[in-house]
């Protein structure tokens, strides 16, 4: 699986991504570039921005720092998606970065 496919697999475990697609903020066939544009240019809720910030951090940890303490404020479904990334359940390798 390519890095892009793996990153999208991870992103799709976060229900905020589904909502961003449904609301027309992200295209259905989104790429990291679309998420970057959304993160930098479009008004988002704090929660949406935080989830996107984490996903962009996983894509490029150098340009998108992320505070681990933010996860504490996430709803349980997002926390479960995060745990799937941490444990390797989602991508087959714990805490995979791209």
Backbone torsions as a table, in degrees:
resi	resn	phi	psi	omega
1	UNK	NA	135.4	-179.1
2	UNK	-70.9	161.0	175.3
3	UNK	-56.9	-39.8	179.0
4	UNK	-62.8	-46.1	179.4
5	UNK	-62.1	-41.7	179.1
6	UNK	-65.5	-42.5	179.2
7	UNK	-62.5	-41.7	178.6
8	UNK	-66.9	-36.1	175.7
9	UNK	-58.3	-46.1	176.4
10	UNK	-62.8	-50.4	-177.6
11	UNK	-56.5	-39.0	-177.3
12	UNK	-71.4	-9.2	174.8
13	UNK	-80.2	-10.6	179.1
14	UNK	-97.9	116.2	-175.2
15	UNK	-64.5	-19.1	176.3
16	UNK	-61.9	-32.0	178.9
17	UNK	-66.0	-44.3	177.2
18	UNK	-58.6	-42.4	179.3
19	UNK	-66.6	-39.7	178.2
20	UNK	-63.0	-35.2	176.2
21	UNK	-69.5	-46.8	-179.7
22	UNK	-59.8	-37.7	-179.7
23	UNK	-80.8	-0.5	178.1
24	UNK	78.5	13.4	179.1
25	UNK	-83.2	-28.1	176.2
26	UNK	-122.7	139.1	174.6
27	UNK	-69.2	154.3	-179.7
28	UNK	-59.1	-36.2	179.0
29	UNK	-101.1	51.7	-176.1
30	UNK	-66.9	156.6	176.0
31	UNK	-129.3	169.6	177.4
32	UNK	-54.2	-35.3	179.3
33	UNK	-60.3	-37.2	177.6
34	UNK	-66.7	-40.8	178.8
35	UNK	-66.5	-38.4	178.0
36	UNK	-62.8	-47.0	178.4
37	UNK	-58.9	-47.7	-179.7
38	UNK	-59.6	-46.8	-178.6
39	UNK	-61.4	-40.1	-174.9
40	UNK	-89.2	-29.2	-167.8
41	UNK	-115.5	-17.1	-171.1
42	UNK	-114.3	134.2	175.7
43	UNK	-61.5	130.0	-179.1
44	UNK	-132.2	159.7	171.6
45	UNK	-69.2	160.5	177.8
46	UNK	-57.9	-40.5	-179.0
47	UNK	-65.0	-47.4	178.7
48	UNK	-60.7	-45.0	-179.5
49	UNK	-62.5	-39.1	-178.8
50	UNK	-66.9	-44.0	178.5
51	UNK	-64.6	-46.8	177.2
52	UNK	-60.4	-39.5	178.7
53	UNK	-60.0	-41.2	177.3
54	UNK	-64.6	-48.0	-178.1
55	UNK	-62.9	-37.5	177.0
56	UNK	-70.6	-32.1	175.1
57	UNK	-62.9	-42.0	177.9
58	UNK	-65.6	-35.8	178.8
59	UNK	-70.7	-42.8	-176.2
60	UNK	-149.4	87.2	-174.6
61	UNK	-67.1	-16.2	-179.0
62	UNK	-79.7	-38.5	-178.6
63	UNK	-93.4	-15.2	-177.0
64	UNK	-130.6	81.7	177.6
65	UNK	-65.2	155.4	-178.6
66	UNK	-141.6	133.9	176.8
67	UNK	-89.8	117.8	-179.5
68	UNK	-57.0	-31.4	-178.9
69	UNK	-61.7	-19.5	178.9
70	UNK	-62.6	-30.0	-177.2
71	UNK	-61.9	-29.5	-179.7
72	UNK	-57.1	-33.3	-177.9
73	UNK	-88.5	-1.7	-179.5
74	UNK	-74.3	154.9	175.2
75	UNK	-71.5	162.6	-175.3
76	UNK	-57.0	-34.8	179.9
77	UNK	-66.6	-39.9	177.4
78	UNK	-69.8	-37.1	176.7
79	UNK	-63.2	-38.1	177.4
80	UNK	-65.5	-39.8	177.0
81	UNK	-62.8	-40.8	177.8
82	UNK	-63.4	-44.4	178.6
83	UNK	-61.1	-38.1	176.1
84	UNK	-60.0	-37.4	176.9
85	UNK	-70.1	-45.5	-177.6
86	UNK	-61.3	-43.9	-174.7
87	UNK	-83.0	-14.1	-177.6
88	UNK	91.1	0.7	-179.9
89	UNK	-60.4	-39.0	-176.4
90	UNK	-76.4	-45.4	-171.5
91	UNK	-113.8	2.5	177.3
92	UNK	82.3	-2.3	178.9
93	UNK	-146.6	127.0	-178.5
94	UNK	-57.7	136.1	173.5
95	UNK	48.6	50.2	-179.0
96	UNK	-73.8	128.9	172.9
97	UNK	-108.7	162.3	-177.3
98	UNK	-117.0	NA	NA
